[in-house]
Amino acid sequence: MNSENPQYNWKQAVDEASAITDNLAEKYPNQEGVYTTKNYNEAHEQEFQVIYQSAATIRELAINTDIPFAKEAYEAIGGDETWEGIFSGMPELVEMRFLASEKLISQLIQSGEASQAVELASGLTPHAASLSKRNPDLKKYIETDFRVNLLRKKELNKKLNVDIDLRYVAGNLFEKETWENIEKNLDPGKVLIFSEGFMLYMSSEDDRTKLAENFKGILESHGGYFIFDDSLRYHPEFLIDPDVKDFLGKLIKGETVEQDELTKEWEERGFVVERIPEDSELSCENKFPDKKNEIALLKKHFKLWKLSLKE
């Protein structure tokens, strides 16, 4: 895999999270509930653990791909002066899922299927900037994540001049209150709810059921789609490649799920399941000739999941 191992400076992450969260009430006393939570201390503990994961993804895109706005977004959060030496480890998957999400969401917006989008666990990737500039019919964009990342994202989007009705909802996506806040920020009409990388952390059927109970209510009242990427957890096919198998063993904790089994899960919850293939050319391929086999596997197997409610 990537020869440069992640160098996670946890003390810096903890100190940074503490400095930011300690000043949230003073800096943002009234942000429509965005930066408040009844479980402040618990949320704080979760937040500092995801700062570096989000930074690793945007650095991967900025350094190793030609994704629009990635380099500008990375510089907006400090660039290598702050984050040097960290990578996700799989630039091909990071780039493929970004391209696939952008393509499908753009197609749905341009065909009039929806004019608003909700990005779950939005991290630091520049989807709001990229999608809004490509799709003038996208009228509203809601970003959800822990408060620390959303504070960064708000500043990042300002630097990227994102010109759209942009909302931020902080909280735990397993909590009903978070989804109530998402609902309050939506307009009437169909909505595209999507996640990129987040479903990797749905380590059990119970986790996926709890999440489905929350977003299903929005689809029932608004119509639209729930879209997520074929994460490593749903890629048992990759196990035929020894390098990927080794990487999976280090990254994935808990169960992996065969794609047919996962399809059955969603259908039993009342969804129509479509799987959209994607085989885009990846700009990272030129930088990593040693990943030729892995990239070929990815192009062969990768799909997006597109869920809608059964009529």
Secondary structure as UniProt FT lines:
FT   HELIX           10..22
FT   HELIX           24..27
FT   TURN            32..35
FT   TURN            38..39
FT   HELIX           40..64
FT   TURN            68..69
FT   HELIX           70..76
FT   TURN            77..79
FT   HELIX           80..83
FT   TURN            84..85
FT   HELIX           91..110
FT   TURN            111..112
FT   STRAND          116..120
FT   TURN            123..124
FT   HELIX           127..134
FT   TURN            136..137
FT   STRAND          140..145
FT   HELIX           147..159
FT   TURN            160..161
FT   STRAND          165..170
FT   TURN            173..174
FT   HELIX           176..185
FT   STRAND          191..195
FT   HELIX           198..201
FT   HELIX           205..222
FT   STRAND          224..229
FT   HELIX           232..234
FT   HELIX           236..240
FT   HELIX           242..251
FT   HELIX           259..268
FT   TURN            269..270
FT   STRAND          271..277
FT   HELIX           283..286
FT   HELIX           289..291
FT   HELIX           292..301
FT   STRAND          303..309
//
